[in-house]
Amino acid sequence: MRFRSVLALPSAAAALLLAVPQSGSAATGPAAAAQPAKCAARSVVVRAHQAADPRVVHISVTNRSARTCTVDRIPTVVFGDLDGAALPVPPGDSGPYRIGVGRTAYAAVRTIADRADPEARRVDSISVSADPARFGRSFTARELGAGDAVLVWEPVTTWWRSSQAAADRQLS
């Protein structure tokens, strides 16, 4: 299975901490000062569910705080106890994504291209994080509406988008 390379870690939760590549340099100067603070873990709600296409999972993050804040522009999606995370489409590095007060950002995750692929892995859960430096939320296959298992092979995720339709178009 091809995933973004991650050190062998004892748990999928630990993989969330390292799964998304970090940008080469931190922003400094006026641009850094203008950027809203990172969203606190308690101020965002992460959701996930199986899309109409059984190869796709829809995810979202909602800012429930009283201020605009940022999450990583690439959601971190880890599959059960497998190492690695879904690769971003388009390829890119981590960076901030602003979410206004009460607003929701959306992404689409293709877990597998061909459900009949003989190399497909079966996992009983996925974990989604809006920030790779923080733990996210885990969803069982049943909670997602995927039955007993999520089929996964060469998974990809879109960057956060302003609508689910925009995320779906990005995945196509």
N, C-alpha and C positions, 0 to 999 in steps of 0.2 A: 504494500500500500504506500503510495507516495503522499507524504505530508510534509509540511514545513518542518525542518529538522529541529529537534529539541533534545536536550540531554535526557538520558533515561531517568525518569522520575518515579518516585514511589506511588504517586496518585495523580489522577486527572486534575484534581484541584491544584496541585502544585504546578502542573503543566500550564495552567492558566496564567501563572506568574511570568512564564518565559516564552510563551508561544508566539507572540506577535513581535516581529523585528522592530527594534528601536531605531529612530532616525539618527543619522550620523552626528548631528549637532543640535544643541538646544537653542531655542530662540532667545535672543537677547535684545536689549534696547527697547525703544518705544513699542514695537510690535508685541513683545512679550508682555509689557505692562498693560496693553489693551485687551489681552486675552482674558476672558472670564476664568474663574477658578474651576478646577476639576469638580465634577459632581460628586458629592459625598455618597457613599454606598447606600445610606438610608434614604437618600433623596430621589433615587431612581427605581423604577419598577421594570424588570425585564420579563418579557413574555415570549412564548414560543408555541407553535402549533403546526401540525402537518398541513401543507397546502393541498389544493385539489389534485395537483400532480404529486403522486406518492414519492417522487424522487426529491422533493423540495420541502424544506421547513421554513416557515416564515417566523422571523424574530422581530421584536420591537423593544425599545427602551423609552420610557416616559419620564420626564423631569417633573417631579412632584414638589420641588422646592420653590421658594419665593423669589429665586434669582436665576437668571440665565447661567448655565454652567456648561462644561465640556466633558465629553467622553472621548475615548479613542475613536478615530474615524473608521477603524476596521474592527468589527466585533470579533472577539475570540470565541471560537466554537471548537470544543473538544468532545470526542466521541468515546463514551464509556471509559474503559481502562486502556485504550489505545494511546500510544505516544503521538504527539503532534497535534496540530490544529488545522482547520480548513484554510486553504490558501486564498488570499484576496484576489478578487476580480474587479477592476483591473489590478495588476500587481502594484504594490506601493509600500511605503513605509508608514509607520505609526505617525499620528499627528492629531491635533484637536479637532473635534466636531462640536459645534455649538448647538445646544438645545435650549430653546426659550422656555419660559415658565409655562407649565402645563402642556407643552408640546411633546410629540412623539416622533422618534426616528425609526425607520424600518430597514430591514435587510432581508435578503433571501439566501438560503443555503442549499446548494445542490449536494446531497449526500452521496449520490451515485448516478452515473450517466446511464447505465444499463442494468436494470433490476435482475436480469438473468445472468449477469456476469458471474462466472464460476469462482472468481477470486474475492467476491463480496464478503465483507465481514459483517457480523451481526452484533450489535451492541444493545444493551437494555436501557441506555440513557445517553443524553448529551448534556454538556454544560455550556452555558452562554455567559460571557462577561462583556460589559461595555467598556471595561478598562482592564488591560492585561495585568496591571499591578495589584488588582483586587480580585477577590473571589467573586464569582458570579452566582448564577442559579442553575441547579441541575433539574432536568426534566426527564421523567421516565418515558419509555416508548409509549406506554399507555396514556400518560398525561398529554403527550404530543398528539395522540390520536393515530399512532402508527402501529397499533397492535402490540405484539410481544417483543418486537425488535425493530431497530432502525438499520436498514442496509446501508453500508458505507464502503466506498472505494473512490479514491482521488477526490475528496470533497473540496468544494470552493464556496466562498462567501462573498457577497457584495459588500461594498462600503455602506455605511449608514446613508439613507436617502430620506427625502422629505415625505415620500408616500410609498405604500406597498407596491403600487403599479410601477413607480420609477425603479424600485429595487428589482422587481420581476423583469423589467426591460433590460436592466444591467446584466442580469444573469443569462438572458437569452443569447 
